[in-house]
Amino acid sequence: MIYPKLAFEGIRKNRRLYLPYILTCVGMVMMTYIVDYIRYSKTVAEMRGGSIIEEILVLGNGVIVFFSCLFLFYTNSFLMRRRKKEFGLYNILGMGKRNLSLIILCETATIAAISLVAGVFLGVVFSKLVELILINIIDLGINYSFDISFSAIRDTAIGFAIIFSLLLLNSIRQIRFSTAINLLKSENLGEKPPKANWFLGIAGVALLGAAYYLAVTITNPMAALVTFFFAVLMVIAGTYLVMISGSVMFCRLLQKFKGYYYKPNRFVSISSMAFRMKRNGAGLASICILATMVLVMISSTSSLYFGEESALAIRYPKEINAEIYTSGLEDLSDERFAPIKKIIDDAARGAGADISDAVYYREAAVVGAFINGSVEVNVANAAASVAASAVPYQFYFIPLEDYNRIYGTRDALSPGEAMVYYTRENLCLSEIKFNNGRDIKIVKTVDRFEVDGDAAASIVDSVVLIVPDLKEALGGLIELAAFNGDRLVVTEFVYGFNTGLEPEKQAEATQAVWSAIKDLDKEKYGIYSRTVSGREDSRTEFTELYGGLFFLGIMLSVIFIFAAVLIIYYKQLSEGYEDAARFGIMKKVGMTDRDIKKSINSQLLTVFFLPLGFAALHLLFAFPIIKRMLRLFNLVNVSLYGLITLICFAIFALAYTLVYRITSNVYYKIVSGGKD
Amino acid sequence: MSIMEVSGLRKVYSSRLGGNTVEALKNVNFSVEKGEFVAIMGESGSGKTTLLNILAALDRPTSGRVLLDGLDLSKIKDSLMAQFRRDNLGFVFQEFNLLDTFTLEDNIFLPLVLAGTPYREMEDRLRPIAARLGIPGLLKKYPYEVSGGQKQRAAVARAMITNPKIILADEPTGALDSRASDELLKLFAEVNALGQTILLVTHSVKAASVAKRVLFIKDGEVYHQLYRGEDGDEQFYRRISDSLKVMATGGREE
């Protein structure tokens, strides 16, 4: 058969193009298999909270397959562009479109077969290793059995069969709709001078600016997620526009300054850059977006993972924390709590706990937002548009008596007065007016109050008001009810203590306390609901969630880095071919080898580090908004996140530079190999 | 006074393993006077491209030497070669060799910019040349926007703008239609009339017939030469083609 032979020869002769492509396919298949394998893995399924990991992985797998598809399309179009000349020649020599399609079919089948076999093989080899890493990340016992997951192979094969079929159809479509002459000349098409598209360039800059502005100024944490989503879309669009049009525009602008432009070191670089950016703007923007994604993902997931300890300490201020919600304000009294406290203490002691550092206080909580200077707690009263833009706060009312008891202070307050504690930002309020409630005068700002874990971890900032009397301070608020008839003001006892027990025992003690209070008679004790949480008890869940995210972050980063490296490689390759003739001419006209090298270097450097620079800029502006979102995951340690982001960036930049050095050698080889 | 002297030029190409050797140039001797317009003719394979590459210092001879204005090309260090070419030689190529990333104007400026010439001076130099070559309106255009003849005129402007000692033209009409060729050749004659030395390599009798002297190369040697004398273009054309006929049939002119 001639077709397989032609196909095989085609791949072999263009191995400089095909080898990285095949390697990438293999890599993608391998990653998909591994993620699939872990998803189906019994070891993972049997873990406590293995279901969280499984869910994360199903999502991750979707992202990987979708991304593989996009990415392989990108590289395949590049391959096709270079192969068209060959196909054009076959066409002229008498091969029909059908024959060409057959060659492409054989080629795609060959590549698909190699990728699947090698990818699954490597996947099987590395899957155990990756599983061990995952288990290690999540701190579990290790199971050394070795197995092959056929469900994973099936899923991977199906996924990639679809991708390769799509690639095949796309290639055939390209051949079908062009004539032999078009095919022959396709490589030289489109070398028109780049026009500076001022509109798009300026739009790109404006988009980026607006997205940055949004990211920096957004204060409403509820809106942060939606805003972040829009900001991300704007940044992506803006990056593409700026790289494609903005850069050409910038070069054109520089060319207008004759004195600046007509200098030996700038002349060639600036005018070539305009062309280079026109050709590579999209590729560079992709690299930039990928780099940003990798960095955001890896730095936030690793911050979560490494910040777990502090997150636990914040989320669970004491080793065991109980919150008992009372039916009403009248039930929120020390007398009512005494029997409940006894039950809790007995249960804890029964599990061996030595109760210490106990903190107990009463609390009334309500969510509200500042609208026209006063706090509205009833959402129904606020117009939807106003409510959406208003920043919500959690308001906690704490009796002065309890505050003085906890901290051993002797502060005194008159009715209508309060001391305030802000969990995060100091709002510098002197008075708070509650609609339907009363006006509270703030006489003092205190700098300590150990809020409960919910408040500490909440995405919403909290305002703690220490008041002389709860009933008097809440006023009419206590009467307000939500749609479902529940009171808007939540009243609860907050009780937490340390146990002096080993981690394992702590979890047991937590469970003991929970069993003791979960069936408390609601009527008898005047309670509405209750929760118990233990730091050690929750550690596994935290580790699994954060570990799972961290693991996924690593896997996706590896894939994105694959992609970025390949884009860079192909970019260098295609540029090398296109520039070889150009530098030949310059040599003839009297440019020295040194000049040429210098010019190439400065251009490559710019082209290379432009995406990295932009990625750094994106990261910088994303910082505030990501910081806010990490609060959702109890990560409030900003300096940790900052440090980890910096470390990730440094590592990434290093790897990037390495890739640059390797790929620019390929470029030099092609350029200097061109006839001079 | 001769501006270029070529003596005993020999160039041997050998295959990588040293087995086969091809003698592209055997023994070439000639000189070009200042202000002269010389055409070198020969069939493909006669060694004229090799000769031009050596004259342009793009390649080095196996033996023999080339003196440009008294300076031996083989004595120039490799690192200074590009600069030497830029300052002393002007090139016009068959394929124009304009950079598609530059406007025509910037293409013409290229050698001057590389030499560090200030913008004002480049402008002052370009204006008369562009006017003479009839391209002032095209300067802001890109190579892909203009015709072959216009591209070649821009290439001539680029060759002239450094005031080179000699312009080397390699088959400059090869990629042009007959009308554009005629115009270009007329231009060469005009430029030469202003005192510019030109060396033209071609196998077109038409192109050679505008020169003042024609050297014929065959099998790596200067085989014959013709002076225009008082002849007009057409008479010279006839004499050149007669010579070629004789060369082709193997005889030697009296």
Interface residues (C-beta under 8 A of the other chain):
Chain A: E191 K192 P193 K258 G259 Y262 K263 P264 F267 S271 S272 A274 F275 R582 I585 M586 K587 K588 V589 G590 M591 T592 D593 R594 D595 D676
Chain B: A56 L58 S79 M81 A82 Q83 R85 R86 D87 F91 F93 N97 L98 L99 D100 T101 F102 T103 D106 F109 L110 P111 V113 L114 A115 G116 P118 Y119 M122 Y142 Y144 R158
